[in-house]
Amino acid sequence: MDDEAMFVRAESLPQAPQQHMTVRVHTPIGSAVVLWRGAPREADGQHLIEWTVDADINWGQNPRPAAATEPELRQEGDRVIMRGRLHLTDDGAAYLQLGH
């Protein structure tokens, strides 16, 4: 299994015309509605996915220390909240560990 991927169950949602496709993903640590970048006919079912976050990490603004230590995925309005352990690589990139 890919170390950067997470096994999820995805289910298609009703789609509005002219919008990007969204799915609800169910994981061992929670669920959320997210954009689907794959083929629409392949959305429903079990998938290994890699999360992409389209925002810069600005400490104290979007990432913050968490009171709880266990990983979590949840939805708050139009935001997806991911809780895990933030790591920095030698080349300055960051990744969020959401499980084992």
N, C-alpha and C positions, 0 to 999 in steps of 0.2 A: 504494500500500500504506500502511496505517495505521502511523505512526511508533511507536506504543506496542504494536503487535501482533507476534507471532512466528508463523511458519509451522511447523506440527508435523504429524506423523502420529500419530493416536491409535488405540489398539486396546482394545476392551472386554476386561475381565477377568471371571472368574467372580465372581458377586455373592452375598454373604450376605443372607438375608432381613432386612428392616427396617433396612438400612444405606444410607448414601449411596452412589451409584454412583461407582466408581473406574475409571480408565483408565490405561494406560501411554502416556505421550507420548514420542515420539522426536523430537529436535531435532538440528540440526547440532552442538550443543555438549554433548549427552548425553541421557539419558532418566531418567524418574522416574514413579512411580505417584502420581496426584493425583486429587482430587475432580473429577467431571464435573458441571457445572451446566446443561448443555444437555439436549435431548430424548434419552432413551436410544437410540432407534432411529437417531439421527444421530451417535453417538459414533465409530464406526469410519470412518477415512478421513483426508483432508487437511483441516486447519483453520487459519485465522488465529485465534490466541488472545491474550488479555491475561491475564497472571498477576495474581492477587490474593493478597496476603500478609495473613493475619489476625492479625498480631502487630505490636506497636509496635516501632520501631527504638530500641534502647537500646545506644549505642556501648559496646564492650568486653564486651557480653554476647552478643547475637545477631549483630551485624555486627562483623567484625574485619578488619584489614589482611590481605591475602593475599600469600603469597610468590610466587605465579605471577601473570602479568598477563593471560593469555588467559581469556575467559569460560568458564564450566563449569556444567553442570546434572548433579547426581547424587543418588543416594539413599543415606542412612546410616540403616538401621533404619526408623523411622517418620518420619524427617526428610528434607525435600528441601533440598539444599544448592545455592544459587545463587551463582555468583561472577561479578562484573562490576564496573562503575564506578558508585559511588553518587553521585548528584547531588541537590542541594537546590534547590528553586525559590524564587522571591522571596517566596511566601506561606508558606514553611516546610514544604511537603510534600517528600517524598523519592521518588526513583525510581531503579531499578537498571537500568543499561544493560547488556544481555547480548550485544550484538553491534554491528554497524555501525549 
